[in-house]
């Protein structure tokens, strides 16, 4: 078995859209380690955790548009970050109304 190839954002061309149980949001505050505050489209502000797989590949900063999966037992307050959108992808989401008034 060889090492698994890690794809960079430039190599990934498809746009990941939210499915059922996922929401878009904007990072409002970095809290340290793997935690950030995210203002979500559904009106909640969640404490979100950056998944380990994503943490090793992508840097997340304030103002980034991210895809969040809210937790089942703490839906309004907690979630996991699944994806970070590039600037061009975020602009496309804004133009097509996915981000609402964020």
N, C-alpha and C positions, 0 to 999 in steps of 0.2 A: 504494500500500500504506500502510495506517495502522499505528499502533502496536498491538502485541499487548496485549490486555487481560490483566492479571495478576489472578488470583482470590485473594481472601483466604481464610483458614481458615474464617471465618464463612459464606462463600458456598458452601463445599464440604460437602455433606450426606452423601455416601457414605462408608463405612468401608472403607479399603483393607486387605485381609487378606493375609497372606503366601502366596505361591505357591511352587512348587517352586524351590529354589535361593535362597530368601529366609528370613531368621529375624528374630524380634523381639528387641529388647534394650533395656537401660536405660543411658543416658549416665552414666558414673561420673566422668569427668574431662575438662575442656576443656584442650587442649594448645596452643591458639593457631592463628591463621590459619584453616584449614578442617579441622583434625584434632581428633578426640575419641576417648577410650577408651570402648568399649561392652561391657558384660557381657551376653552373648547367652544365649538360652534353651537352646541346645545345649551350654552349658558352657564355651565358649571366651570369652576376653576379647580383643577385636579392636581394632586401631588403625583407625578408620574415617575416611573422607574425606567431607566434606559436598559433594555435587554442586553445581556452579555455579548451576544453575537453582533449586535449593532454597536456596542460600546467599543469594541476592538477595531471596528472598521471606519466609523464616522464620528467627526467632531460635531457636537451640537452647541449652538450659541443662542443668546437671546435674540428674539425676533424670527427665528426659524419656524417654518411651517412643518408640522409633524402629524403623523397618523397615530392615534391613541386608541388602545383597546381598554375600555373601563373594566374594572374588576367586577365580578358577579356580586360579591357580598358588600362592597363599598362603592357602589356605582357612581355616586355623586362626588366622591372625594379622592379616589385612587384610580390609577391606570398604569398601563405599560406602553412605552413608545415602541412602535413597530417599524416606523419608516421616517426618514427625513427627506423632504423635498428640496431639490435644487432651486435656485432663484428663478430659472425659466419655468420650471414646473409649477412653482408657487404662483407666478404671474398668470399662467394658464388657468389655474384653479380659481383665482380671483376673477378673471374675465368671464368664466363660465358659471359663476355664482356658487361655487362649492364652499367658499369661505364666508358667505353671508356678509355681515357688517363688521367682521373682525379687522 
